[in-house]
Amino acid sequence: MLKKQIKNDNSDLYNQKLEYLINLKHPLCVISNLIPWHEFESEFEKYYKKDFGRPAKPIRLMVSLLILKRIYDESDESVIERWRENPYWQYYSGEEFFSWNLPCDSSELTRFRQRIGEEGCEKILQVSIKVHGKDGEEKEVIPDTTVQEKNITYPVDTKLHLKIIDKCWKIAEKFRINLRQSYKRTVPKLRFSTRYLRIPKRKQEARKAILKIKTIAGRLLRDLNRKLPTDVKNQQQSQLAIMQKVLEQQRTSKNKIYSLHEPEVSCIAKGKEHKKYEFGSKASVLITKKSGVVVAAKNFKGNPYDGNTLESTLEQSERLRGIKADKALVDEGYRGKSEINGTEILRVHQANKIKYSKYKWKNWFKRRSSVEAVIGHLKNNHRLCRNYLKGTQGDSMNLLLSAAGYNFRKLLIKIALFFVRINLGFLLTKNIKTPKKVQKFFDVYHRAA
């Protein structure tokens, strides 16, 4: 059941209103008045049942926590703790009085993400584009792709086989299955022997231990398949099938499984010197040419060709903004198409051009590399570097929320710089020539943004 946010105009005896305690020119206060919160409430109201169950947290509170988490690169737990300490965050979330209590439990953020799904995260991205005004309505866009790495360790065959053994032990213990042989004393010794793989004199011992671990994993899995009851076997069918596929896959196999808890992960090579392979999913990002606002963020399962990702990315941009892009400036990874649904595709390198045309073409593409910096900010500052959300739906939601967080932070910086210019003009009219005071104003608003 959806709980309505009740506002009381009467001042509390011990609590003052937040608007009397904070600076209303703070960028967070300004942006809270620009965001159309009623759109979130009308859009997400359909995910709640009326007059059923315990009243839920207000929609504005939950959406604002998701946005603050992405803007300031916080986890579910830390964003809730910081919300209790920060009056500006509370004002941004629609609170009237300062609160000493936690706004919600961290698990409620997980359930709220699952409730709104990918469609709700797209709505948050759409609003983040809308608040930028004309900057988000440019018709010249720049696409690029990157890898959204999943929260898994570097996959090694022996490591996966050991996880299969551990999983079989847990299933047998849970359903009280007496295994023919558990190998609980043998496996730790074999695991220790694998450490000798790089020691020439004991390399053969390590190789034998690796083969033995795989053999034991297969024995335990077959023993479970024989002894599990039919109803329990049907419940665990997907997990058992994944473990069986891991044991059967070879070096040349297609569609390998690299993680038991995230079987959708793919191996993607992007040609990086420091990181030859990345394990996750491919993400396509679309930004405007001049302002650099992220207007589309689409996740793709596996490792599709970059040119095949552009059509659906442009379609998402048109759906979110309501306008079609005229030109898309791409690199050589998008070879093959010169036009997609009315959008002209322009590549960096074009053959058979005269000298003047080449110079003009070079000036045209000066902004194309700006998309690389945007992807860097998404990864380093907005939680795209490692995805902790589960499944393919979690991949899409993480990318959309990271893009929305980048757009909102970009607007915060723009508002902060606007106030810096106002203060700078005030200092110049007063003939104050101390650069330290000017730098102080800039630092304060830059940190606030």
C-alpha positions as CSV (number, residue, x, y, z in Angstrom):
1,M,0.0,0.0,0.0
2,L,1.3,3.4,-0.9
3,K,1.8,5.9,1.9
4,K,1.1,9.5,1.3
5,Q,3.6,12.1,2.4
6,I,1.9,14.3,5.0
7,K,3.2,17.9,5.4
8,N,2.4,19.8,8.6
9,D,2.6,23.6,8.5
10,N,2.7,24.0,12.3
11,S,6.2,24.3,13.6
12,D,7.4,21.7,16.2
13,L,8.4,22.9,19.6
14,Y,11.9,21.2,19.3
15,N,12.3,20.9,15.5
16,Q,12.7,23.8,13.1
17,K,11.9,23.5,9.5
18,L,14.8,22.6,7.2
19,E,14.3,25.7,5.1
20,Y,15.3,27.8,8.1
21,L,18.4,25.8,8.8
22,I,20.0,25.5,5.3
23,N,21.1,27.7,2.5
24,L,18.3,27.5,-0.2
25,K,20.8,28.6,-2.9
26,H,22.7,25.3,-2.4
27,P,22.6,23.4,-5.8
28,L,20.7,20.4,-4.2
29,C,18.0,22.8,-3.0
30,V,17.8,24.4,-6.4
31,I,17.6,21.2,-8.3
32,S,15.0,19.7,-6.0
33,N,12.6,22.5,-7.2
34,L,13.5,21.8,-10.8
35,I,12.7,18.0,-10.8
36,P,9.1,17.2,-11.5
37,W,8.5,14.8,-8.6
38,H,4.8,14.4,-9.5
39,E,5.8,12.6,-12.7
40,F,7.5,9.9,-10.6
41,E,4.5,9.6,-8.3
42,S,2.0,9.2,-11.1
43,E,4.3,6.8,-13.0
44,F,5.2,4.5,-10.1
45,E,1.8,4.5,-8.4
46,K,0.7,1.6,-10.6
47,Y,3.3,-0.7,-8.9
48,Y,1.5,-0.4,-5.5
49,K,-1.7,-2.0,-4.4
50,K,-4.3,0.2,-2.8
51,D,-5.5,-0.6,0.7
52,F,-3.4,-3.7,1.0
53,G,-0.4,-4.4,3.3
54,R,1.8,-2.2,5.3
55,P,2.1,1.4,4.1
56,A,5.3,1.8,1.9
57,K,7.8,4.6,2.0
58,P,7.0,7.7,-0.1
59,I,7.9,7.4,-3.7
60,R,9.9,10.7,-3.7
61,L,12.0,9.5,-0.8
62,M,12.9,6.3,-2.5
63,V,13.6,7.9,-5.9
64,S,15.7,10.6,-4.3
65,L,17.8,8.0,-2.4
66,L,18.5,6.2,-5.7
67,I,19.6,9.4,-7.3
68,L,21.7,10.6,-4.4
69,K,23.4,7.2,-4.4
70,R,24.4,7.5,-8.0
71,I,25.4,11.2,-7.8
72,Y,27.8,10.7,-4.9
73,D,28.9,7.1,-5.6
74,E,27.5,5.5,-2.4
75,S,26.3,2.0,-1.6
76,D,22.8,1.3,-0.3
77,E,24.0,1.2,3.3
78,S,26.2,4.3,3.1
79,V,23.6,6.5,1.3
80,I,21.1,5.9,4.1
81,E,23.6,6.7,6.8
82,R,24.7,9.9,5.1
83,W,21.1,10.9,4.6
84,R,20.5,10.9,8.4
85,E,23.5,13.3,8.8
86,N,22.9,15.7,5.9
87,P,20.0,18.2,6.1
88,Y,20.5,19.1,2.4
89,W,19.8,15.5,1.4
90,Q,16.7,15.4,3.6
91,Y,15.4,18.6,2.0
92,Y,16.1,17.2,-1.4
93,S,14.0,14.1,-0.5
94,G,11.0,16.2,0.5
95,E,11.4,16.2,4.3
96,E,10.0,19.2,6.2
97,F,11.8,18.8,9.5
98,F,15.3,17.4,10.2
99,S,15.2,13.7,11.1
100,W,17.6,11.8,13.3
101,N,16.2,8.4,12.2
102,L,17.2,6.3,9.2
103,P,14.8,6.9,6.2
104,C,14.5,3.2,5.5
105,D,16.4,-0.1,5.5
106,S,18.9,-0.8,2.8
107,S,16.9,-3.9,1.7
108,E,14.0,-1.5,0.8
109,L,16.1,0.1,-1.9
110,T,16.6,-3.3,-3.4
111,R,12.9,-4.1,-3.3
112,F,12.1,-0.7,-4.8
113,R,14.5,-1.2,-7.7
114,Q,12.9,-4.6,-8.3
115,R,9.4,-3.0,-8.1
116,I,10.0,-0.3,-10.7
117,G,12.3,-2.5,-12.9
118,E,14.0,-1.3,-16.1
119,E,11.0,0.8,-17.2
120,G,11.1,2.8,-14.0
121,C,14.9,3.4,-14.3
122,E,14.3,4.6,-17.8
123,K,11.8,7.1,-16.4
124,I,14.5,8.5,-14.0
125,L,16.9,8.9,-16.9
126,Q,14.2,10.6,-18.9
127,V,13.7,13.2,-16.2
128,S,17.4,13.7,-15.8
129,I,17.5,14.6,-19.5
130,K,14.4,16.8,-19.3
131,V,15.8,19.1,-16.5
132,H,18.7,20.1,-18.8
133,G,16.2,21.8,-21.1
134,K,17.6,22.7,-24.5
135,D,21.0,21.0,-23.8
136,G,19.2,17.6,-23.8
137,E,17.4,18.4,-27.1
138,E,20.5,18.6,-29.4
139,K,20.1,16.7,-32.7
140,E,23.7,15.8,-33.1
141,V,24.8,12.9,-30.9
142,I,27.9,10.8,-30.2
143,P,27.6,7.1,-29.5
144,D,30.2,4.7,-28.1
145,T,30.3,1.4,-26.3
146,T,32.1,0.1,-23.2
147,V,32.0,-3.0,-21.0
148,Q,30.0,-3.1,-17.8
149,E,31.9,-5.5,-15.7
150,K,30.0,-7.9,-13.4
151,N,30.9,-8.5,-9.7
152,I,32.7,-11.8,-10.3
153,T,36.3,-12.9,-9.8
154,Y,38.6,-13.7,-12.6
155,P,37.2,-17.1,-13.9
156,V,39.5,-20.1,-13.6
157,D,38.4,-23.6,-14.4
158,T,39.7,-25.1,-11.1
159,K,38.0,-22.3,-9.2
160,L,34.7,-23.1,-10.8
161,H,35.1,-26.8,-10.1
162,L,35.8,-26.1,-6.4
163,K,32.6,-24.0,-6.3
164,I,30.6,-26.9,-7.8
165,I,31.9,-29.1,-5.0
166,D,31.0,-26.6,-2.4
167,K,27.5,-26.2,-3.9
168,C,27.0,-30.0,-4.0
169,W,27.9,-30.2,-0.3
170,K,25.4,-27.5,0.6
171,I,22.6,-29.1,-1.4
172,A,23.3,-32.5,0.1
173,E,23.3,-31.0,3.6
174,K,20.1,-28.9,3.0
175,F,18.1,-31.9,1.8
176,R,19.8,-34.5,4.0
177,I,21.3,-36.6,1.2
178,N,23.9,-39.2,2.1
179,L,26.6,-38.9,-0.5
180,R,28.5,-42.0,-1.5
181,Q,31.7,-40.2,-0.6
182,S,32.0,-36.5,0.4
183,Y,35.8,-36.0,-0.2
184,K,35.7,-33.3,2.6
185,R,39.2,-34.3,3.7
186,T,40.7,-34.9,0.2
187,V,39.6,-31.6,-1.4
188,P,41.5,-29.2,0.9
189,K,44.7,-31.1,0.3
190,L,44.2,-31.0,-3.5
191,R,43.4,-27.3,-3.3
192,F,46.7,-26.7,-1.5
193,S,48.6,-28.8,-4.1
194,T,47.4,-26.5,-6.9
195,R,49.7,-23.8,-5.6
196,Y,52.7,-25.7,-7.0
197,L,51.7,-25.1,-10.7
198,R,54.4,-22.5,-11.2
199,I,57.1,-24.5,-9.4
200,P,59.0,-26.6,-12.1
201,K,59.8,-29.5,-9.8
202,R,56.2,-29.9,-8.5
203,K,54.3,-28.8,-11.6
204,Q,53.2,-32.4,-12.3
205,E,51.7,-32.8,-8.8
206,A,49.7,-29.6,-9.3
207,R,48.3,-30.8,-12.7
208,K,47.2,-34.1,-11.2
209,A,45.5,-32.2,-8.3
210,I,43.6,-30.0,-10.9
211,L,42.4,-33.1,-12.8
212,K,41.4,-34.8,-9.6
213,I,39.3,-31.8,-8.4
214,K,37.4,-31.9,-11.7
215,T,36.8,-35.6,-11.4
216,I,35.5,-35.2,-7.8
217,A,33.1,-32.4,-8.9
218,G,31.7,-34.7,-11.6
219,R,31.2,-37.6,-9.1
220,L,29.4,-35.5,-6.6
221,L,27.1,-34.0,-9.2
222,R,26.2,-37.4,-10.6
223,D,25.6,-38.7,-7.1
224,L,23.2,-35.8,-6.4
225,N,21.3,-36.3,-9.6
226,R,20.7,-40.0,-8.7
227,K,19.7,-39.4,-5.1
228,L,17.7,-36.2,-5.1
229,P,13.9,-36.6,-4.9
230,T,12.0,-35.7,-8.1
231,D,10.3,-32.5,-6.7
232,V,13.6,-31.2,-5.2
233,K,15.4,-32.0,-8.5
234,N,12.9,-30.0,-10.4
235,Q,13.5,-27.0,-8.1
236,Q,17.3,-27.2,-8.5
237,Q,17.2,-28.1,-12.2
238,S,18.6,-24.8,-13.5
239,Q,21.5,-24.8,-11.0
240,L,22.3,-28.4,-11.7
241,A,22.2,-27.8,-15.5
242,I,24.7,-24.8,-15.1
243,M,27.1,-27.0,-13.1
244,Q,26.9,-29.8,-15.6
245,K,27.6,-27.3,-18.5
246,V,30.7,-26.0,-16.6
247,L,32.1,-29.5,-16.3
248,E,31.5,-30.3,-20.0
249,Q,32.8,-27.0,-21.5
250,Q,36.2,-27.1,-23.2
251,R,38.7,-24.4,-24.2
252,T,37.1,-24.0,-27.7
253,S,33.5,-24.1,-26.5
254,K,31.0,-21.3,-27.4
255,N,28.9,-19.5,-24.8
256,K,30.9,-20.5,-21.8
257,I,29.8,-20.1,-18.3
258,Y,32.2,-18.0,-16.2
259,S,30.3,-17.7,-12.9
260,L,27.8,-20.0,-11.2
261,H,25.8,-17.1,-9.7
262,E,25.9,-14.9,-12.9
263,P,25.8,-17.4,-15.8
264,E,24.9,-14.6,-18.3
265,V,28.4,-13.0,-18.1
266,S,30.3,-12.9,-21.3
267,C,34.0,-12.5,-22.1
268,I,34.7,-9.3,-24.0
269,A,38.0,-8.2,-25.5
270,K,38.3,-4.4,-26.1
271,G,42.0,-4.3,-27.1
272,K,43.2,-2.7,-23.8
273,E,46.9,-3.1,-22.9
274,H,46.3,-3.3,-19.2
275,K,43.1,-5.4,-19.4
276,K,42.9,-7.8,-22.3
277,Y,39.6,-9.4,-21.2
278,E,36.6,-8.0,-19.3
279,F,33.8,-10.2,-18.0
280,G,30.3,-8.6,-18.1
281,S,28.0,-7.2,-20.7
282,K,28.3,-4.5,-23.4
283,A,26.9,-1.1,-22.8
284,S,26.1,1.5,-25.4
285,V,26.1,5.2,-24.4
286,L,24.8,8.1,-26.4
287,I,25.6,11.8,-25.5
288,T,24.8,15.2,-27.1
289,K,27.6,16.7,-29.1
290,K,28.0,20.2,-27.4
291,S,26.6,19.8,-23.9
292,G,27.6,16.1,-23.3
293,V,24.3,15.1,-21.7
294,V,23.7,11.3,-21.7
295,V,20.5,10.9,-23.7
296,A,20.5,7.1,-24.1
297,A,22.1,4.1,-22.2
298,K,21.4,0.6,-23.5
299,N,22.8,-2.7,-22.2
300,F,23.3,-5.7,-24.5
301,K,23.8,-9.3,-23.5
302,G,27.0,-10.8,-24.8
303,N,29.4,-9.1,-27.2
304,P,27.5,-7.8,-30.3
305,Y,29.2,-5.8,-33.0
306,D,29.1,-2.0,-32.2
307,G,27.3,-1.2,-35.4
308,N,24.4,-3.5,-34.5
309,T,23.9,-1.7,-31.1
310,L,23.4,1.7,-32.7
311,E,19.8,1.3,-34.0
312,S,18.3,0.3,-30.6
313,T,20.3,3.0,-28.8
314,L,19.0,5.7,-31.2
315,E,15.5,4.3,-30.8
316,Q,15.8,4.7,-27.0
317,S,17.0,8.2,-27.3
318,E,14.0,9.1,-29.5
319,R,11.6,7.5,-27.0
320,L,13.1,9.4,-24.0
321,R,13.4,12.8,-25.7
322,G,10.6,12.8,-28.2
323,I,12.9,14.0,-31.0
324,K,15.0,12.1,-33.6
325,A,18.7,12.7,-33.9
326,D,19.8,14.1,-37.3
327,K,23.5,13.1,-37.2
328,A,25.5,10.5,-35.2
329,L,29.3,11.0,-35.1
330,V,30.9,7.5,-34.7
331,D,34.3,5.9,-34.8
332,E,35.6,3.1,-37.0
333,G,33.9,0.5,-34.8
334,Y,30.6,1.4,-36.4
335,R,31.5,0.6,-40.0
336,G,28.7,-0.8,-42.3
337,K,25.8,1.7,-42.2
338,S,25.5,5.3,-43.3
339,E,21.9,5.9,-42.3
340,I,19.6,4.4,-39.7
341,N,15.9,5.4,-39.6
342,G,16.6,8.9,-40.9
343,T,19.7,9.5,-38.8
344,E,22.9,10.1,-40.8
345,I,25.8,8.1,-39.6
346,L,29.1,10.0,-40.0
347,R,32.4,8.1,-39.4
348,V,35.7,9.8,-38.4
349,H,37.8,8.7,-41.4
350,Q,36.3,9.2,-44.8
351,A,38.2,8.3,-48.0
352,N,38.5,10.4,-51.3
353,K,38.2,13.9,-49.8
354,I,40.0,17.0,-51.0
355,K,42.3,19.0,-48.6
356,Y,39.7,21.6,-47.7
357,S,37.0,19.0,-47.1
358,K,39.4,17.0,-44.9
359,Y,40.1,20.1,-42.8
360,K,36.4,20.8,-42.4
361,W,35.7,17.2,-41.5
362,K,38.4,17.4,-38.8
363,N,36.8,20.4,-37.2
364,W,33.4,18.7,-37.4
365,F,34.7,15.7,-35.3
366,K,36.6,17.7,-32.6
367,R,34.0,16.8,-30.0
368,R,33.7,13.1,-30.9
369,S,36.3,12.0,-28.3
370,S,34.3,13.7,-25.5
371,V,32.3,10.5,-25.1
372,E,35.4,8.7,-23.8
373,A,35.6,11.2,-20.9
374,V,31.9,10.7,-20.1
375,I,32.3,6.9,-20.0
376,G,35.3,7.4,-17.6
377,H,33.1,9.5,-15.3
378,L,30.3,6.9,-15.4
379,K,32.8,4.2,-14.4
380,N,34.8,6.1,-11.8
381,N,32.2,8.3,-10.2
382,H,28.8,6.7,-10.8
383,R,29.2,3.0,-10.1
384,L,29.4,1.7,-13.6
385,C,32.9,0.3,-13.0
386,R,31.5,-2.9,-11.3
387,N,27.9,-3.9,-11.4
388,Y,26.6,-5.4,-8.2
389,L,22.9,-5.9,-9.4
390,K,21.8,-9.4,-10.3
391,G,20.9,-10.7,-13.7
392,T,20.5,-9.1,-17.1
393,Q,17.8,-6.8,-15.7
394,G,20.3,-5.7,-13.1
395,D,22.7,-4.9,-15.9
396,S,20.2,-2.6,-17.6
397,M,19.1,-0.9,-14.4
398,N,22.7,-0.2,-13.2
399,L,23.5,1.4,-16.6
400,L,20.4,3.6,-16.6
401,L,20.8,4.8,-13.0
402,S,24.5,5.6,-13.6
403,A,23.6,7.7,-16.7
404,A,20.9,9.5,-14.7
405,G,23.3,10.1,-11.8
406,Y,25.8,11.6,-14.3
407,N,23.2,14.0,-15.7
408,F,22.0,15.2,-12.3
409,R,25.6,15.8,-11.2
410,K,26.3,17.7,-14.4
411,L,23.3,19.9,-13.6
412,L,24.5,20.4,-10.0
413,I,27.9,21.6,-11.2
414,K,26.3,24.0,-13.7
415,I,24.1,25.5,-10.9
416,A,27.2,25.8,-8.6
417,L,29.2,27.6,-11.3
418,F,26.3,29.9,-11.9
419,F,26.4,31.1,-8.3
420,V,30.2,31.3,-8.5
421,R,29.8,33.8,-11.4
422,I,27.3,35.8,-9.4
423,N,29.6,36.0,-6.4
424,L,32.6,36.7,-8.7
425,G,30.7,39.6,-10.2
426,F,29.8,40.9,-6.8
427,L,33.5,40.9,-5.8
428,L,34.5,42.7,-8.9
429,T,32.0,45.5,-8.3
430,K,33.3,45.9,-4.8
431,N,36.9,46.2,-6.2
432,I,38.1,43.2,-4.1
433,K,41.2,42.0,-5.9
434,T,42.1,39.1,-3.5
435,P,42.2,35.9,-5.6
436,K,42.1,33.8,-2.5
437,K,38.5,34.9,-1.8
438,V,37.5,34.1,-5.4
439,Q,39.2,30.7,-5.1
440,K,37.3,30.1,-1.8
441,F,34.0,30.7,-3.4
442,F,34.8,28.4,-6.3
443,D,36.1,25.6,-4.0
444,V,33.0,25.7,-1.8
445,Y,30.5,25.4,-4.6
446,H,32.6,22.9,-6.5
447,R,32.6,20.6,-3.4
448,A,28.9,21.2,-3.0
449,A,28.3,20.0,-6.5
